[in-house]
Amino acid sequence: MHKALKNQITTYIRHLQTADQRADIQITRLTPDGSDRLYYRVTAPGIAPFIAADASQCKACDKSSGLSQNNTFRTIQQHLENLNFPVPKYLSADSNDDDLYLLQDLGDTTLHSFVQQHGWQEQTLELYRKALSLLLRLQVEAVKNFKPQWAYAGGFYDYELIIERELNYFLKAFVIDFCRIEPETEIRQRLAEEFKLLADTALRAPANFFLYRDFQSKNLMLHQNKIYLIDFQGARLGPCYYDPAALINDPYVEMPLPLRRQLSEFYFRKLQSAPTPKSPGAKPLTRETFDLNFTLFSLIRTLQTLGAFGYLSGCGKKHFTQYIRPALTNLHLYLNRLQEAGFDLKALHSISREIELRQEEQCRR
C-alpha cells in the first residue's frame, strides 16, 4: 500500500477514535473490476468501515488542462453532493494529491450483484424504475452549474468522442485486436462512412443534459435502501438517450427483452413529463423520435462496450470475455432495428457476420 495512503488512514482513525481504542486496524484489499484503481476496506474499533483508494495508476488526462480522472471525479463528486445526489462522501484526501483518498464505504451490493442473486422479480424491476427515475433527475438537475472544463477527457458528447472513443474504439480494440479480423480497405472506407452517419444522426439529439456515460449495473450501489452513484468521472454534457440505453441494454445482466420494453416505456413517460432543458426550436418529444434515438444510442453504446471488453481482455482481465456474447446479441438486435428504420449499414453488418464466424471457430476449438 502507498505510504501516503497509510498515513491518511492512520490520521483519519486517530481523529475519530478515543485513546483506548487505537488498535486492531484491519485493511483488506478489494478485487478491482475494470478500473486501475486499488481499493481497500479499512475497519477499526469504534468507527464505521471506510474505503481507502489509491488511484495513482489512473493517469489519463487532458494534456491541455492537466486534469486527471481523479481531479474530475473529486470535482463532480462535490458538485453532485451539493445537489443532494447519493454519492459516496469524501472522508479524507491529501490536499496535494487527488490520487489518494478515503471514501464512505457503501458495502458490496451493486445492482448487478442484486440481479445475480434475485433474478428478474418485481423487487428487481422496482430498483430499475428507481434507478431510471434517479437518472432522469440527475440528467436534468446536475446540468445546472455543471462546468465542461471539469471533465478531464472533454466536457461535451461531440463528434470526435463518438468517432474515436466509441466507434473506432470498437473497430480497433475489438474487431482488429481481440477478434483478429483485418477488414479490407474497401470495408474500412465504408465503415468510416457508416460511422459518420451514426455520429451525425446522434448529434441531432438535444445535448443539454448531464451525461453519466457509464450508467450501468456495476456502477450503482445499493446501500441503506438507497441507490448510490459511483464511477462518474466520465460525465459531460450530452443527449439524454445514452444513459438509459446503457442501463437497459447492460450486457452484465442480460435483461429479457419484454422487460427492456417496459423500462424504456417507463423512462419515456417520465421524460415526456419532466421539466427538461429546452433547446432552441425543439419540438415536443414523440414516441417515434424516442424509439429511433433509443435504438441509435443502444447501438453506439454496444459498440463502445465491445471495444472496452476487447481492450480489457487484452490487458489480462479475462473475466470480461463472458459478457461478449450478450453484447453481440445487442449488436445484432439494434443493427437490425436501424436497418428497418432505413439506415444503410451494410459494412457493419458484414463485420458482425465475420465476428460471429470467428466466435463459432473459437467455440469449436
C-alpha positions as CSV (number, residue, x, y, z in Angstrom):
1,M,0.0,0.0,0.0
2,H,1.1,3.5,-0.8
3,K,2.9,5.1,2.2
4,A,1.0,8.4,1.9
5,L,-2.4,6.5,1.9
6,K,-1.4,4.6,5.0
7,N,-0.7,7.9,6.7
8,Q,-4.1,9.2,5.6
9,I,-5.7,6.1,7.2
10,T,-3.8,6.5,10.4
11,T,-4.6,10.2,10.7
12,Y,-8.3,9.7,10.0
13,I,-8.6,6.9,12.5
14,R,-6.7,8.8,15.2
15,H,-9.0,11.7,14.7
16,L,-12.1,9.6,15.3
17,Q,-11.0,7.1,18.0
18,T,-10.5,7.6,21.7
19,A,-7.1,6.8,23.1
20,D,-8.1,3.4,24.4
21,Q,-9.4,2.2,21.0
22,R,-6.4,2.8,18.9
23,A,-5.7,-0.8,17.9
24,D,-6.6,-3.6,15.5
25,I,-6.8,-1.8,12.2
26,Q,-7.7,-4.3,9.5
27,I,-7.0,-3.4,5.9
28,T,-8.5,-5.7,3.2
29,R,-7.7,-5.2,-0.5
30,L,-10.8,-5.4,-2.6
31,T,-11.0,-7.1,-6.0
32,P,-11.0,-4.5,-8.8
33,D,-13.2,-4.8,-11.9
34,G,-12.2,-2.7,-14.9
35,S,-10.6,0.1,-13.1
36,D,-6.8,0.6,-12.5
37,R,-7.6,2.0,-9.0
38,L,-6.7,0.0,-5.9
39,Y,-9.4,-0.2,-3.3
40,Y,-9.0,-1.2,0.4
41,R,-11.7,-1.7,3.0
42,V,-10.5,-0.4,6.4
43,T,-12.1,-1.5,9.7
44,A,-11.1,-0.4,13.2
45,P,-12.8,-0.5,16.6
46,G,-15.3,2.3,17.3
47,I,-15.7,3.6,13.7
48,A,-17.6,2.7,10.6
49,P,-15.7,0.9,7.9
50,F,-14.4,3.0,5.1
51,I,-12.7,2.7,1.7
52,A,-9.1,3.8,1.0
53,A,-8.5,4.4,-2.7
54,D,-5.1,4.5,-4.5
55,A,-5.8,6.0,-7.9
56,S,-2.2,6.8,-8.7
57,Q,-2.3,4.5,-11.7
58,C,-5.2,6.3,-13.3
59,K,-3.2,9.0,-15.0
60,A,-5.3,9.6,-18.1
61,C,-5.6,13.3,-18.5
62,D,-6.2,16.2,-20.8
63,K,-2.7,17.5,-21.6
64,S,-4.0,20.9,-22.4
65,S,-5.7,21.4,-19.0
66,G,-3.6,19.0,-16.9
67,L,-6.8,17.4,-15.4
68,S,-6.7,13.7,-14.5
69,Q,-9.6,11.3,-14.0
70,N,-9.2,11.8,-10.3
71,N,-9.4,15.6,-10.5
72,T,-12.6,15.2,-12.4
73,F,-14.0,12.5,-10.0
74,R,-13.5,14.7,-7.0
75,T,-14.9,17.8,-8.6
76,I,-18.0,16.1,-9.9
77,Q,-18.5,14.3,-6.5
78,Q,-18.6,17.7,-4.8
79,H,-21.0,19.0,-7.4
80,L,-23.4,16.1,-7.0
81,E,-23.1,16.0,-3.2
82,N,-24.0,19.7,-3.1
83,L,-27.1,18.9,-5.1
84,N,-28.1,16.1,-2.6
85,F,-27.5,13.3,-5.0
86,P,-26.5,9.9,-3.4
87,V,-22.7,9.7,-3.9
88,P,-20.0,8.4,-1.6
89,K,-18.7,11.0,0.8
90,Y,-15.1,12.0,0.8
91,L,-13.7,11.4,4.3
92,S,-10.2,12.5,3.7
93,A,-7.8,13.4,0.9
94,D,-4.3,14.5,0.5
95,S,-4.6,18.2,-0.3
96,N,-1.6,17.9,-2.6
97,D,-2.6,14.7,-4.3
98,D,-6.0,13.8,-5.8
99,D,-4.8,10.3,-6.4
100,L,-5.1,9.1,-2.7
101,Y,-8.3,9.5,-0.8
102,L,-10.7,7.9,1.7
103,L,-14.4,7.4,0.9
104,Q,-17.6,6.3,2.6
105,D,-18.0,2.5,2.5
106,L,-21.2,1.6,0.6
107,G,-20.8,-2.1,1.1
108,D,-20.6,-4.8,-1.5
109,T,-24.1,-4.9,-3.1
110,T,-24.3,-3.5,-6.6
111,L,-27.4,-3.5,-8.8
112,H,-25.5,-6.2,-10.8
113,S,-25.0,-8.4,-7.8
114,F,-28.6,-7.9,-6.7
115,V,-29.8,-9.2,-10.1
116,Q,-27.5,-12.1,-9.9
117,Q,-28.9,-13.1,-6.6
118,H,-32.6,-12.3,-7.0
119,G,-33.3,-12.5,-10.7
120,W,-36.0,-10.5,-12.5
121,Q,-38.6,-10.4,-9.8
122,E,-40.8,-7.4,-9.1
123,Q,-38.4,-6.1,-6.4
124,T,-35.6,-6.0,-9.1
125,L,-37.8,-4.2,-11.6
126,E,-38.7,-1.6,-8.9
127,L,-35.0,-1.0,-8.3
128,Y,-34.6,-0.4,-12.1
129,R,-37.5,2.0,-12.0
130,K,-35.9,3.9,-9.1
131,A,-32.6,3.9,-11.0
132,L,-34.2,5.4,-14.1
133,S,-36.1,8.0,-12.0
134,L,-32.8,8.9,-10.3
135,L,-31.1,9.1,-13.7
136,L,-33.7,11.5,-15.1
137,R,-33.4,13.8,-12.1
138,L,-29.6,13.6,-12.5
139,Q,-29.8,14.4,-16.2
140,V,-32.0,17.5,-15.6
141,E,-30.7,18.9,-12.3
142,A,-27.0,18.1,-12.4
143,V,-26.6,20.0,-15.6
144,K,-27.2,23.2,-13.6
145,N,-23.9,25.0,-13.0
146,F,-22.0,22.0,-14.4
147,K,-18.8,23.3,-16.0
148,P,-17.5,21.4,-19.0
149,Q,-13.9,22.3,-18.1
150,W,-14.2,20.0,-15.1
151,A,-14.1,16.9,-17.4
152,Y,-10.6,15.5,-17.9
153,A,-11.5,14.0,-21.3
154,G,-13.7,16.7,-22.7
155,G,-16.9,18.3,-21.5
156,F,-19.2,17.5,-24.4
157,Y,-20.5,14.5,-26.2
158,D,-19.2,15.6,-29.6
159,Y,-18.2,14.1,-33.0
160,E,-14.7,13.3,-32.0
161,L,-15.7,11.3,-29.0
162,I,-18.3,9.3,-30.9
163,I,-16.0,8.5,-33.8
164,E,-12.7,7.9,-31.9
165,R,-13.7,6.7,-28.5
166,E,-16.8,4.7,-29.3
167,L,-17.0,3.6,-33.0
168,N,-13.3,3.4,-34.0
169,Y,-12.6,2.1,-30.5
170,F,-14.9,-0.9,-31.3
171,L,-13.1,-1.4,-34.7
172,K,-9.5,-1.2,-33.2
173,A,-9.9,-2.8,-29.8
174,F,-12.5,-5.4,-30.5
175,V,-12.6,-6.2,-34.2
176,I,-8.9,-5.9,-35.0
177,D,-7.1,-6.6,-31.7
178,F,-9.4,-9.0,-30.0
179,C,-11.1,-10.9,-32.9
180,R,-8.0,-10.6,-35.1
181,I,-10.1,-9.5,-38.1
182,E,-8.4,-7.2,-40.5
183,P,-11.1,-5.5,-42.7
184,E,-10.2,-4.9,-46.3
185,T,-9.6,-1.3,-47.4
186,E,-13.0,-1.1,-49.1
187,I,-14.8,-2.3,-46.0
188,R,-12.8,0.2,-43.8
189,Q,-13.9,3.1,-46.1
190,R,-17.5,2.0,-46.0
191,L,-17.3,1.6,-42.2
192,A,-15.9,5.2,-41.9
193,E,-19.0,6.4,-43.9
194,E,-21.4,4.4,-41.8
195,F,-19.7,5.6,-38.6
196,K,-20.1,9.2,-39.8
197,L,-23.8,8.5,-40.5
198,L,-24.3,7.2,-36.9
199,A,-22.3,10.2,-35.4
200,D,-24.1,12.8,-37.5
201,T,-27.5,11.4,-36.5
202,A,-26.6,11.1,-32.8
203,L,-25.5,14.8,-32.8
204,R,-29.0,15.9,-33.9
205,A,-30.4,14.9,-30.5
206,P,-30.6,17.7,-27.9
207,A,-27.3,17.6,-25.9
208,N,-28.1,19.8,-23.0
209,F,-28.4,17.0,-20.3
210,F,-25.9,15.7,-17.7
211,L,-24.5,12.6,-19.4
212,Y,-23.1,10.0,-17.0
213,R,-21.6,7.9,-19.8
214,D,-21.3,4.7,-17.8
215,F,-24.7,4.3,-16.1
216,Q,-24.8,0.5,-15.7
217,S,-25.5,-2.1,-13.0
218,K,-21.9,-2.3,-11.7
219,N,-21.8,1.4,-11.1
220,L,-25.0,1.6,-9.0
221,M,-24.5,0.6,-5.3
222,L,-27.4,-0.4,-3.0
223,H,-26.8,0.9,0.5
224,Q,-29.3,1.5,3.3
225,N,-32.3,1.3,0.9
226,K,-30.9,3.8,-1.5
227,I,-29.2,3.7,-4.9
228,Y,-25.8,5.3,-4.8
229,L,-23.8,6.6,-7.8
230,I,-20.1,5.7,-8.4
231,D,-17.6,6.0,-11.2
232,F,-19.0,9.2,-12.7
233,Q,-15.6,10.7,-13.8
234,G,-16.6,10.3,-17.5
235,A,-19.6,12.7,-17.1
236,R,-20.1,15.6,-19.5
237,L,-22.9,17.4,-21.3
238,G,-24.8,15.3,-23.9
239,P,-28.0,13.7,-25.0
240,C,-30.5,12.0,-22.6
241,Y,-30.7,8.7,-24.6
242,Y,-27.3,7.3,-24.0
243,D,-27.5,6.5,-20.3
244,P,-30.9,4.7,-20.2
245,A,-29.7,2.8,-23.3
246,A,-26.6,1.8,-21.3
247,L,-28.6,0.6,-18.3
248,I,-31.4,-1.2,-20.1
249,N,-29.1,-3.0,-22.5
250,D,-26.4,-3.7,-19.9
251,P,-24.6,-7.0,-21.0
252,Y,-23.6,-7.7,-17.4
253,V,-27.2,-8.7,-16.6
254,E,-28.9,-9.7,-19.9
255,M,-32.3,-8.2,-19.2
256,P,-35.1,-10.0,-21.0
257,L,-36.5,-8.1,-24.0
258,P,-40.0,-7.7,-22.6
259,L,-38.6,-6.0,-19.5
260,R,-36.4,-3.8,-21.7
261,R,-39.6,-2.6,-23.4
262,Q,-41.3,-2.0,-20.1
263,L,-38.4,0.0,-18.7
264,S,-37.8,2.1,-21.9
265,E,-41.6,2.9,-21.8
266,F,-41.3,3.9,-18.2
267,Y,-38.4,6.2,-18.9
268,F,-40.1,7.7,-22.0
269,R,-43.2,8.6,-19.9
270,K,-41.1,10.2,-17.2
271,L,-39.1,12.1,-19.8
272,Q,-42.2,13.4,-21.5
273,S,-43.4,15.0,-18.3
274,A,-40.0,16.1,-16.9
275,P,-39.0,19.8,-16.8
276,T,-36.2,19.1,-19.2
277,P,-33.9,21.8,-20.5
278,K,-35.2,23.1,-23.8
279,S,-33.1,23.6,-27.0
280,P,-34.0,26.5,-29.4
281,G,-36.6,25.3,-31.9
282,A,-37.0,21.9,-30.1
283,K,-40.2,20.0,-30.9
284,P,-42.3,18.0,-28.4
285,L,-40.9,14.5,-27.9
286,T,-42.8,11.8,-29.8
287,R,-42.7,8.1,-29.3
288,E,-41.3,7.7,-32.8
289,T,-38.4,10.1,-32.1
290,F,-37.7,8.4,-28.8
291,D,-37.6,4.9,-30.2
292,L,-35.3,5.9,-33.1
293,N,-32.9,7.7,-30.7
294,F,-33.0,4.9,-28.1
295,T,-32.2,2.4,-30.8
296,L,-29.4,4.5,-32.2
297,F,-27.7,5.1,-28.9
298,S,-28.2,1.5,-27.9
299,L,-26.1,0.5,-30.9
300,I,-23.4,3.2,-30.3
301,R,-23.2,2.2,-26.6
302,T,-23.0,-1.5,-27.6
303,L,-20.1,-0.8,-29.9
304,Q,-18.3,1.1,-27.2
305,T,-18.9,-1.7,-24.7
306,L,-17.5,-4.3,-27.1
307,G,-14.4,-2.1,-27.6
308,A,-14.0,-1.9,-23.8
309,F,-14.4,-5.7,-23.4
310,G,-11.8,-6.3,-26.1
311,Y,-9.3,-3.8,-24.6
312,L,-9.8,-5.0,-21.0
313,S,-9.4,-8.7,-22.1
314,G,-6.2,-7.7,-23.8
315,C,-5.0,-6.2,-20.6
316,G,-5.3,-9.6,-18.8
317,K,-8.8,-9.0,-17.4
318,K,-10.2,-12.2,-19.0
319,H,-13.4,-12.2,-16.9
320,F,-14.8,-9.6,-19.3
321,T,-14.9,-12.2,-22.1
322,Q,-18.0,-13.8,-20.5
323,Y,-20.0,-10.6,-21.4
324,I,-19.1,-10.5,-25.1
325,R,-21.9,-12.9,-26.1
326,P,-24.7,-10.8,-24.7
327,A,-23.1,-7.7,-26.1
328,L,-23.0,-9.3,-29.6
329,T,-26.7,-10.2,-29.2
330,N,-27.4,-6.5,-28.6
331,L,-25.3,-5.6,-31.6
332,H,-27.4,-7.7,-33.9
333,L,-30.7,-6.6,-32.3
334,Y,-30.0,-2.9,-32.8
335,L,-28.3,-3.2,-36.2
336,N,-31.4,-4.9,-37.5
337,R,-33.7,-2.3,-35.9
338,L,-31.7,0.5,-37.5
339,Q,-31.8,-1.2,-40.9
340,E,-35.6,-1.5,-40.5
341,A,-35.6,2.3,-39.8
342,G,-33.8,2.9,-43.2
343,F,-30.1,3.1,-42.1
344,D,-27.7,1.7,-44.7
345,L,-25.1,-0.2,-42.5
346,K,-24.0,-3.0,-44.8
347,A,-20.4,-2.8,-43.8
348,L,-21.2,-3.1,-40.1
349,H,-23.5,-6.0,-40.9
350,S,-20.6,-7.6,-42.8
351,I,-18.2,-7.1,-39.9
352,S,-20.8,-8.5,-37.4
353,R,-21.1,-11.7,-39.5
354,E,-17.3,-12.1,-39.6
355,I,-17.3,-11.7,-35.8
356,E,-19.9,-14.4,-35.4
357,L,-17.9,-16.8,-37.6
358,R,-14.8,-16.1,-35.6
359,Q,-16.7,-16.7,-32.4
360,E,-18.0,-20.0,-33.7
361,E,-14.5,-21.1,-34.6
362,Q,-13.3,-20.3,-31.2
363,C,-16.1,-22.3,-29.6
364,R,-15.2,-25.4,-31.7
365,R,-11.6,-25.3,-30.5
